[in-house]
């Protein structure tokens, strides 16, 4: 059991062998946070809550009597599990509810709790799952001025260092609106915490930036209608002395794909409050009588052994409790995608040659990207109708031809978008998000379909199902090439913009849920102009996401390195492209630290380049599943702060490992000993370096000797395989 309640102290302890999370019900019936950190068997509530003789302990009752809390509790100084709004606590509130009289006063107090040994499930909404028994704590709280209830849930996962937290709101009355709905709150002493957030842009995603947490507000958010290239809905908090291998840190990660907000506030007492949830900008969610509103879950992952251990816990959590696809632990196919090879310019014969080329380079999945449907010779038209352009391609012939070569066939879709000139737009202009009477900003010549409308969902299900029912398609690349703007829905004319964004996200989940359940044998890969929707909500439905449209291999090392702090390598779509900056050997080695594939015209490859790719294919087949898909990642050299990129990945049983080291600027002869991490010191490993053998102890303590002149972008890819004794 990982949740305990001390009835006498009214104390909750959530824990596994590595961490503890304590809070209790104080004499004001408020949930007071006590501790989050390394496992702690017992605590002294009095010692933790003693803030000295603070003036704030006095309060005025509703009967106009001045009272003093029995405990050391003061609402504006104490650490809370759920803050309030309109009270003496002036820190940002997680939940704000407006009533019909335009009062925003919101204050919840504890009523009851129950411990469950199962997880909740909900159709069309990403919630963590577990194949083994788990503990879930649900606390019911009531708003003191209204008949509104909040269910605060905590899930403890024993096999990873992660706690899940989320809330549900139930109103027993009409006329109220949620205007702020944070799923997560954590109050701590600021002390020496800093944070790493992941900022970016198109083809520049998830750059880790370390910043000091200062007094006042620090907010990270998206209002793009998707999680976004610009910020990722995850933040790492770490001590001043935390490194990859030492020190305390934790990760807050929102399981949601729409507008988000992660808010940090340090007050005058040096209290740090962290909030995470749906972005509250322009948000008003109506609370209908007896309707239960479920908010997104937040994963809180802890490490007392540095950033590498934190990342490994996060990766294990995502693989075991977020990604539902049957492909999560399976070897992914080596794919060849047509996009960078021919873009929209192709016909049946040209694509057949590409399929032959895929066979020639050893790929076992061919993906026909954008351009296969009617009126799609430019990106000005075609999105929405999705009828096969029969004058351009014979889809069945192509699929049959690929399968005759034992190559799977995949197809590109962009279901959530629509162009103005399509038949769909002519017949159903109301399917598109747009506000009448204002100039509309066309981004990539397209609008966004209104997935808050069930009629639109049904239309898309029927369209996509037609292809999956009538053609033997093995893979779908699901793209989303513009952000949301001018958000207005004709079926929700009175919805606030913030609420409509949320309804659209829920509609996307409906769409994914129905299709992935109906077609479990189809491998779905997410994409949003590359990595613009790289989040746990998407990974719930798609086991991999195109990491970035940037296929420059050197730029990719930065993008994939930053992404690895939170997300497993096996979720990162990574391809070899025609980019000339490095050899195909190096490009392939970088792509191996992801799903691995190619994005080019195979007939532009020379014989020696094909041979390089086939050698990489051989490494993929022998090592990728055990290491990249299911193993543990160790970061060795940070490209953002050094002249090297370096990682190694070790299989769970420590029998196999790979290492990639890349030099950026030219570097002269120096003594270099590259030390592996995570090996078994008692095992002996055979390397691909002249078949030399080394003990794990030697490789981790002394390291491989790479004392030599290094040219720019020179790479070393080392494989290790245990010698059976």
ROVEXSE-871432 format. One record per residue (C-alpha): residue in three letters; x, z, y. Coordinates in steps of 0.1 Angstrom, whole numbers, padded with zeros to 4 digits, always signed. Layout:
ALAXZY ...
REM end
This chain:
UNK+0000+0000+0000 UNK+0015-0010+0034 UNK-0011+0006+0057 UNK-0015+0044+0057 UNK-0037+0067+0078 UNK-0030+0103+0084 UNK-0064+0118+0089 UNK-0052+0150+0105 UNK-0030+0132+0131 UNK-0053+0102+0133 UNK-0021+0082+0128 UNK-0018+0047+0114 UNK+0015+0035+0099 UNK+0019-0002+0091 UNK+0051-0010+0072 UNK+0071-0026+0046 UNK+0107-0018+0035 UNK+0122-0032+0066 UNK+0099-0023+0096 UNK+0074+0002+0108 UNK+0045-0001+0133 UNK+0029+0032+0144 UNK-0001+0039+0166 UNK-0028+0067+0167 UNK-0062+0075+0181 UNK-0057+0099+0209 UNK-0081+0125+0223 UNK-0096+0100+0247 UNK-0105+0077+0217 UNK-0080+0052+0229 UNK-0055+0035+0205 UNK-0021+0046+0217 UNK+0010+0026+0206 UNK+0039+0048+0193 UNK+0066+0027+0176 UNK+0077-0007+0164 UNK+0111-0013+0149 UNK+0132-0006+0118 UNK+0115+0013+0090 UNK+0109+0049+0100 UNK+0094+0073+0075 UNK+0080+0098+0099 UNK+0074+0102+0136 UNK+0066+0130+0160 UNK+0037+0120+0182 UNK+0043+0147+0207 UNK+0080+0137+0211 UNK+0072+0100+0216 UNK+0043+0105+0240 UNK+0058+0132+0262 UNK+0062+0116+0296 UNK+0068+0149+0314 UNK+0044+0166+0339 UNK+0028+0134+0351 UNK+0001+0136+0377 UNK-0020+0110+0359 UNK-0032+0132+0330 UNK-0063+0142+0351 UNK-0095+0121+0349 UNK-0130+0123+0362 UNK-0158+0122+0336 UNK-0191+0103+0340 UNK-0207+0137+0347 UNK-0184+0142+0378 UNK-0163+0168+0361 UNK-0125+0168+0365 UNK-0108+0171+0331 UNK-0073+0170+0317 UNK-0063+0151+0285 UNK-0051+0174+0258 UNK-0023+0151+0250 UNK+0004+0136+0273 UNK-0018+0105+0277 UNK-0020+0088+0310 UNK-0037+0054+0310 UNK-0013+0037+0335 UNK+0019+0049+0319 UNK+0012+0052+0281 UNK+0018+0024+0256 UNK-0016+0010+0244 UNK-0028-0012+0216 UNK-0055-0026+0238 UNK-0053-0024+0276 UNK-0082-0023+0300 UNK-0093-0040+0332 UNK-0106-0023+0363 UNK-0092+0011+0354 UNK-0061+0029+0366 UNK-0040+0008+0343 UNK-0028-0020+0365 UNK-0009-0039+0339 UNK-0023-0072+0328 UNK-0053-0068+0305 UNK-0057-0086+0272 UNK-0095-0089+0273 UNK-0116-0093+0304 UNK-0154-0098+0302 UNK-0175-0107+0332 UNK-0211-0095+0332 UNK-0242-0111+0349 UNK-0235-0090+0380 UNK-0200-0105+0383 UNK-0183-0072+0374 UNK-0152-0076+0353 UNK-0147-0040+0343 UNK-0136-0040+0307 UNK-0126-0009+0287 UNK-0128-0005+0249 UNK-0127+0027+0230 UNK-0123+0034+0193 UNK-0154+0038+0170 UNK-0143+0034+0134 UNK-0119+0016+0110 UNK-0116+0003+0075 UNK-0087-0009+0053 UNK-0093-0040+0033 UNK-0072-0055+0005 UNK-0080-0091+0012 UNK-0076-0117+0040 UNK-0104-0133+0059 UNK-0112-0170+0055 UNK-0130-0192+0079 UNK-0139-0229+0077 UNK-0122-0251+0103 UNK-0099-0225+0116 UNK-0062-0217+0107 UNK-0058-0183+0093 UNK-0029-0169+0073 UNK-0033-0168+0035 UNK-0016-0150+0007 UNK-0013-0155-0031 UNK-0008-0118-0036 UNK-0026-0087-0026 UNK-0023-0077+0011 UNK-0036-0049+0033 UNK-0057-0056+0063 UNK-0067-0029+0089 UNK-0098-0036+0109 UNK-0106-0012+0138 UNK-0140-0014+0156 UNK-0141-0006+0193 UNK-0169-0006+0218 UNK-0169-0015+0255 UNK-0178+0016+0274 UNK-0203+0000+0298 UNK-0219-0027+0276 UNK-0232-0033+0241 UNK-0201-0054+0232 UNK-0178-0047+0202 UNK-0143-0057+0194 UNK-0128-0058+0160 UNK-0090-0054+0161 UNK-0073-0067+0129 UNK-0038-0062+0116 UNK-0024-0078+0084 UNK+0008-0066+0068 UNK+0027-0091+0046 UNK+0050-0073+0022 UNK+0071-0104+0012 UNK+0081-0112+0048 UNK+0088-0090+0078 UNK+0056-0101+0096 UNK+0025-0085+0109 UNK-0005-0106+0118 UNK-0028-0095+0147 UNK-0061-0109+0159 UNK-0094-0099+0175 UNK-0131-0108+0171 UNK-0157-0102+0198 UNK-0194-0095+0190 UNK-0219-0090+0218 UNK-0253-0074+0212 UNK-0265-0085+0246 UNK-0268-0116+0267 UNK-0253-0126+0300 UNK-0216-0119+0295 UNK-0185-0142+0296 UNK-0150-0138+0283 UNK-0126-0147+0310 UNK-0094-0136+0293 UNK-0089-0135+0255 UNK-0055-0124+0244 UNK-0052-0120+0207 UNK-0021-0098+0209 UNK-0007-0069+0229 UNK+0025-0051+0225 UNK+0036-0023+0248 UNK+0072-0012+0247 UNK+0099+0005+0268 UNK+0117-0024+0285 UNK+0152-0009+0280 UNK+0175-0038+0273 UNK+0152-0065+0260 UNK+0157-0102+0269 UNK+0138-0132+0256 UNK+0144-0167+0243 UNK+0117-0193+0251 UNK+0117-0229+0241 UNK+0112-0253+0269 UNK+0114-0291+0270 UNK+0099-0325+0276 UNK+0092-0357+0257 UNK+0123-0364+0236 UNK+0138-0331+0248 UNK+0118-0306+0228 UNK+0123-0269+0221 UNK+0155-0260+0240 UNK+0163-0223+0236 UNK+0168-0206+0269 UNK+0179-0170+0271 UNK+0166-0151+0301 UNK+0166-0116+0313 UNK+0132-0099+0315 UNK+0128-0087+0350 UNK+0102-0065+0367 UNK+0069-0082+0374 UNK+0054-0111+0356 UNK+0070-0138+0334 UNK+0045-0163+0320 UNK+0050-0191+0296 UNK+0020-0214+0290 UNK+0005-0248+0284 UNK-0026-0263+0300 UNK-0020-0297+0285 UNK-0047-0294+0259 UNK-0021-0291+0232 UNK+0008-0267+0226 UNK+0031-0292+0244 UNK+0066-0305+0247 UNK+0070-0284+0278 UNK+0067-0249+0261 UNK+0063-0238+0226 UNK+0038-0210+0218 UNK+0066-0188+0204 UNK+0091-0164+0221 UNK+0119-0143+0206 UNK+0126-0109+0221 UNK+0161-0095+0216 UNK+0184-0067+0227 UNK+0215-0073+0249 UNK+0238-0070+0220 UNK+0219-0091+0195 UNK+0237-0120+0178 UNK+0230-0143+0149 UNK+0241-0117+0125 UNK+0236-0083+0142 UNK+0211-0065+0162 UNK+0173-0060+0167 UNK+0149-0088+0177 UNK+0114-0099+0170 UNK+0093-0131+0173 UNK+0058-0136+0187 UNK+0042-0168+0175 UNK+0007-0180+0182 UNK-0012-0198+0154 UNK-0030-0222+0177 UNK-0026-0258+0189 UNK-0043-0258+0223 UNK-0037-0242+0257 UNK-0018-0209+0253 UNK-0003-0181+0274 UNK+0025-0157+0266 UNK+0026-0131+0294 UNK+0053-0105+0300 UNK+0050-0078+0326 UNK+0074-0050+0334 UNK+0059-0022+0356 UNK+0074+0003+0379 UNK+0078+0027+0350 UNK+0099+0002+0331 UNK+0071-0004+0306 UNK+0071-0039+0290 UNK+0037-0054+0281 UNK+0036-0086+0260 UNK+0003-0105+0257 UNK-0003-0137+0237 UNK-0033-0158+0232 UNK-0055-0187+0246 UNK-0046-0196+0282 UNK-0071-0179+0306 UNK-0069-0206+0333 UNK-0105-0218+0342 UNK-0117-0199+0312 UNK-0153-0186+0307 UNK-0165-0183+0271 UNK-0202-0174+0270 UNK-0210-0144+0247 UNK-0242-0152+0229 UNK-0262-0124+0214 UNK-0250-0114+0179 UNK-0225-0143+0178 UNK-0190-0134+0165 UNK-0161-0151+0184 UNK-0128-0153+0164 UNK-0096-0156+0184 UNK-0064-0172+0171 UNK-0040-0151+0151 UNK-0006-0141+0163 UNK+0024-0135+0140 UNK+0048-0107+0149 UNK+0081-0110+0129 UNK+0108-0084+0130 UNK+0146-0084+0123 UNK+0171-0056+0125 UNK+0199-0079+0113 UNK+0201-0106+0140 UNK+0186-0139+0148 UNK+0195-0156+0115 UNK+0175-0130+0095 UNK+0146-0134+0120 UNK+0145-0171+0115 UNK+0147-0168+0078 UNK+0117-0144+0078 UNK+0098-0168+0101 UNK+0106-0197+0078 UNK+0095-0178+0047 UNK+0063-0167+0064 UNK+0054-0202+0075 UNK+0061-0217+0040 UNK+0043-0189+0021 UNK+0014-0179+0044 UNK+0007-0208+0069 UNK+0012-0242+0053 UNK-0016-0248+0029 UNK-0006-0283+0017 UNK+0004-0288-0019 UNK+0035-0305-0006 UNK+0050-0274+0010 UNK+0075-0266-0018 UNK+0078-0302-0031 UNK+0105-0328-0026 UNK+0093-0351+0002 UNK+0096-0389-0002 UNK+0124-0408+0015 UNK+0104-0429+0039 UNK+0111-0460+0060 UNK+0089-0463+0091 UNK+0083-0497+0107 UNK+0081-0485+0144 UNK+0116-0488+0157 UNK+0122-0519+0136 UNK+0094-0541+0149 UNK+0071-0520+0171 UNK+0038-0540+0174 UNK+0052-0574+0165 UNK+0047-0581+0128 UNK+0026-0599+0102 UNK+0021-0597+0064 UNK+0052-0615+0055 UNK+0074-0596+0079 UNK+0061-0562+0065 UNK+0066-0574+0029 UNK+0102-0580+0038 UNK+0104-0545+0053 UNK+0090-0531+0020 UNK+0116-0551+0001 UNK+0142-0536+0025 UNK+0129-0501+0019 UNK+0134-0507-0018 UNK+0169-0520-0011 UNK+0180-0489+0008 UNK+0164-0465-0017 UNK+0133-0454+0002 UNK+0103-0445-0019 UNK+0076-0445+0009 UNK+0070-0472+0034 UNK+0050-0464+0065 UNK+0033-0491+0086 UNK+0031-0477+0121 UNK+0011-0487+0151 UNK-0002-0523+0155 UNK-0022-0529+0123 UNK-0057-0529+0137 UNK-0077-0552+0159 UNK-0066-0560+0195 UNK-0034-0539+0191 UNK-0006-0563+0201 UNK+0000-0541+0231 UNK-0008-0504+0237 UNK-0035-0514+0263 UNK-0062-0518+0236 UNK-0075-0512+0201 UNK-0075-0474+0199 UNK-0110-0464+0187 UNK-0122-0494+0167 UNK-0097-0492+0139 UNK-0107-0524+0121 UNK-0079-0542+0102 UNK-0065-0571+0121 UNK-0070-0596+0092 UNK-0053-0624+0111 UNK-0022-0602+0114 UNK-0020-0584+0081 UNK-0035-0582+0046 UNK-0034-0545+0041 UNK-0044-0545+0004 UNK-0017-0571-0004 UNK+0009-0549+0014 UNK-0001-0517-0004 UNK-0002-0535-0038 UNK+0032-0550-0032 UNK+0047-0516-0022 UNK+0032-0500-0053 UNK+0045-0528-0075 UNK+0080-0517-0064 UNK+0072-0481-0071 UNK+0071-0474-0033 UNK+0043-0453-0018 UNK+0025-0466+0012 UNK+0016-0448+0044 UNK-0004-0457+0075 UNK-0002-0446+0112 UNK-0034-0433+0129 UNK-0041-0420+0164 UNK-0076-0407+0157 UNK-0082-0386+0188 UNK-0076-0414+0213 UNK-0096-0444+0227 UNK-0088-0474+0249 UNK-0113-0487+0275 UNK-0116-0522+0261 UNK-0127-0513+0226 UNK-0161-0518+0211 UNK-0164-0481+0206 UNK-0160-0474+0243 UNK-0185-0501+0252 UNK-0211-0486+0228 UNK-0203-0449+0232 UNK-0185-0442+0265 UNK-0198-0406+0262 UNK-0174-0401+0233 UNK-0144-0401+0258 UNK-0135-0371+0279 UNK-0139-0381+0315 UNK-0156-0367+0346 UNK-0180-0391+0364 UNK-0175-0398+0401 UNK-0137-0392+0402 UNK-0107-0414+0396 UNK-0094-0411+0361 UNK-0057-0409+0353 UNK-0051-0433+0324 UNK-0021-0420+0305 UNK-0006-0446+0281 UNK-0037-0467+0290 UNK-0059-0444+0270 UNK-0085-0416+0271 UNK-0090-0387+0247 UNK-0120-0385+0224 UNK-0143-0355+0228 UNK-0137-0336+0195 UNK-0160-0308+0208 UNK-0188-0333+0198 UNK-0197-0332+0161 UNK-0209-0368+0164 UNK-0173-0378+0173 UNK-0160-0358+0144 UNK-0183-0375+0120 UNK-0174-0409+0134 UNK-0137-0402+0129 UNK-0142-0388+0094 UNK-0161-0419+0083 UNK-0135-0443+0098 UNK-0105-0426+0082 UNK-0123-0420+0049 UNK-0130-0457+0047 UNK-0093-0464+0045 UNK-0085-0436+0021 UNK-0114-0444-0001 UNK-0108-0482-0003 UNK-0071-0484-0001 UNK-0045-0466-0021 UNK-0028-0448+0008 UNK-0004-0420+0000 UNK+0006-0408+0035 UNK-0008-0406+0070 UNK+0012-0402+0102 UNK-0013-0386+0127 UNK-0003-0392+0163 UNK-0015-0378+0196 UNK+0002-0397+0224 UNK-0012-0382+0256 UNK-0022-0348+0269 UNK-0057-0339+0280 UNK-0068-0342+0316 UNK-0101-0349+0335 UNK-0117-0327+0308 UNK-0155-0330+0309 UNK-0179-0334+0280 UNK-0214-0348+0283 UNK-0226-0326+0255 UNK-0212-0294+0271 UNK-0219-0302+0308 UNK-0218-0265+0319 UNK-0187-0255+0299 UNK-0158-0242+0319 UNK-0127-0264+0316 UNK-0107-0237+0298 UNK-0135-0232+0273 UNK-0139-0269+0268 UNK-0102-0272+0260 UNK-0108-0245+0233 UNK-0138-0263+0219 UNK-0118-0296+0217 UNK-0091-0277+0197 UNK-0116-0263+0174 UNK-0129-0298+0168 UNK-0095-0310+0159 UNK-0093-0283+0133 UNK-0127-0294+0119 UNK-0113-0329+0116 UNK-0081-0318+0098 UNK-0099-0293+0076 UNK-0124-0318+0063 UNK-0099-0346+0057 UNK-0071-0325+0041 UNK-0096-0308+0017 UNK-0112-0342+0009 UNK-0078-0359+0003 UNK-0054-0332-0010 UNK-0030-0357-0025 UNK-0024-0375+0008 UNK+0007-0363+0026 UNK-0002-0358+0063 UNK+0025-0357+0089 UNK+0016-0345+0124 UNK+0029-0361+0156 UNK+0022-0359+0193 UNK+0045-0383+0211 UNK+0070-0367+0187 UNK+0070-0329+0189 UNK+0043-0323+0215 UNK+0021-0303+0191 UNK+0046-0285+0170 UNK+0029-0252+0162 UNK+0015-0231+0134 UNK-0020-0243+0139 UNK-0009-0279+0131 UNK+0014-0267+0102 UNK-0016-0251+0086 UNK-0029-0286+0079 UNK+0003-0308+0079 UNK+0034-0296+0061 UNK+0057-0316+0084 UNK+0056-0328+0120 UNK+0076-0356+0136 UNK+0101-0334+0154 UNK+0108-0357+0183 UNK+0106-0394+0194 UNK+0142-0390+0203 UNK+0162-0405+0174 UNK+0196-0405+0191 UNK+0214-0385+0163 UNK+0235-0363+0187 UNK+0204-0354+0208 UNK+0186-0347+0176 UNK+0212-0320+0167 UNK+0201-0301+0198 UNK+0164-0306+0192 UNK+0165-0296+0155 UNK+0188-0267+0162 UNK+0164-0252+0188 UNK+0134-0258+0165 UNK+0152-0240+0137 UNK+0149-0206+0154 UNK+0113-0205+0145 UNK+0103-0234+0122 UNK+0117-0243+0087 UNK+0139-0274+0084 UNK+0113-0289+0059 UNK+0087-0291+0087 UNK+0109-0313+0109 UNK+0104-0351+0106 UNK+0139-0365+0109 UNK+0150-0401+0105 UNK+0180-0424+0106 UNK+0176-0449+0134 UNK+0195-0480+0147 UNK+0211-0459+0174 UNK+0248-0469+0176 UNK+0263-0437+0188 UNK+0274-0425+0153 UNK+0280-0439+0119 UNK+0251-0442+0094 UNK+0268-0415+0074 UNK+0265-0390+0103 UNK+0230-0401+0112 UNK+0220-0396+0076 UNK+0236-0361+0074 UNK+0216-0350+0105 UNK+0184-0364+0091 UNK+0190-0345+0059 UNK+0184-0313+0079 UNK+0148-0323+0081 UNK+0123-0343+0060 UNK+0148-0373+0059 UNK+0139-0410+0062 UNK+0146-0441+0082 UNK+0132-0457+0113 UNK+0146-0493+0116 UNK+0146-0529+0105 UNK+0164-0526+0071 UNK+0176-0562+0074 UNK+0198-0553+0103 UNK+0219-0531+0080 UNK+0253-0543+0067 UNK+0263-0538+0031 UNK+0286-0509+0039 UNK+0259-0492+0060 UNK+0235-0495+0031 UNK+0261-0480+0009 UNK+0265-0451+0033 UNK+0227-0445+0032 UNK+0226-0446-0005 UNK+0253-0420-0007 UNK+0232-0398+0016 UNK+0202-0405-0007 UNK+0222-0392-0036 UNK+0228-0359-0017 UNK+0191-0358-0008 UNK+0180-0361-0045 UNK+0204-0334-0057 UNK+0204-0308-0029 UNK+0175-0313-0005 UNK+0147-0296-0025 UNK+0166-0265-0033 UNK+0182-0261+0001 UNK+0164-0277+0030 UNK+0128-0275+0015 UNK+0130-0240+0000 UNK+0164-0225+0010 UNK+0177-0202+0037 UNK+0192-0215+0069 UNK+0223-0200+0086 UNK+0234-0212+0121 UNK+0272-0213+0125 UNK+0279-0230+0158 UNK+0255-0233+0187 UNK+0257-0268+0203 UNK+0242-0254+0235 UNK+0272-0230+0241 UNK+0301-0246+0222 UNK+0317-0280+0213 UNK+0304-0278+0178 UNK+0271-0280+0159 UNK+0272-0262+0126 UNK+0247-0249+0100 UNK+0247-0242+0064 UNK+0217-0239+0040 UNK+0217-0220+0008 UNK+0193-0222-0021 UNK+0173-0191-0029 UNK+0192-0186-0062 UNK+0225-0192-0043 UNK+0236-0218-0068 UNK+0236-0247-0042 UNK+0245-0250-0006 UNK+0251-0276+0021 UNK+0270-0274+0054 UNK+0270-0298+0083 UNK+0296-0295+0111 UNK+0297-0320+0140 UNK+0323-0322+0168 UNK+0311-0333+0202 UNK+0340-0338+0226 UNK+0373-0350+0211 UNK+0394-0321+0201 UNK+0431-0320+0192 UNK+0448-0303+0163 UNK+0438-0267+0160 UNK+0436-0241+0133 UNK+0399-0241+0121 UNK+0385-0222+0092 UNK+0348-0228+0088 UNK+0331-0198+0072 UNK+0300-0202+0051 UNK+0272-0176+0052 UNK+0248-0165+0026 UNK+0267-0174-0006 UNK+0271-0152-0036 UNK+0306-0138-0034 UNK+0309-0136-0072 UNK+0300-0173-0078 UNK+0325-0202-0080 UNK+0314-0233-0062 UNK+0326-0269-0067 UNK+0327-0289-0034 UNK+0324-0326-0027 UNK+0358-0323-0010 UNK+0381-0338-0037 UNK+0361-0317-0062 UNK+0379-0286-0051 UNK+0365-0252-0063 UNK+0363-0220-0043 UNK+0348-0186-0048 UNK+0319-0176-0026 UNK+0340-0147-0014 UNK+0368-0170-0002 UNK+0344-0195+0015 UNK+0326-0167+0034 UNK+0357-0146+0044 UNK+0385-0172+0048 UNK+0364-0204+0051 UNK+0373-0241+0046 UNK+0404-0252+0063 UNK+0395-0280+0088 UNK+0427-0278+0109 UNK+0430-0313+0121 UNK+0424-0337+0150 UNK+0387-0342+0156 UNK+0373-0373+0172 UNK+0341-0372+0192 UNK+0310-0370+0169 UNK+0331-0366+0138 UNK+0310-0349+0111 UNK+0318-0330+0079 UNK+0290-0326+0053 UNK+0300-0302+0025 UNK+0280-0297-0007 UNK+0285-0267-0029 UNK+0273-0264-0065 UNK+0279-0234-0087 UNK+0302-0239-0117 UNK+0284-0226-0148 UNK+0306-0200-0165 
REM end
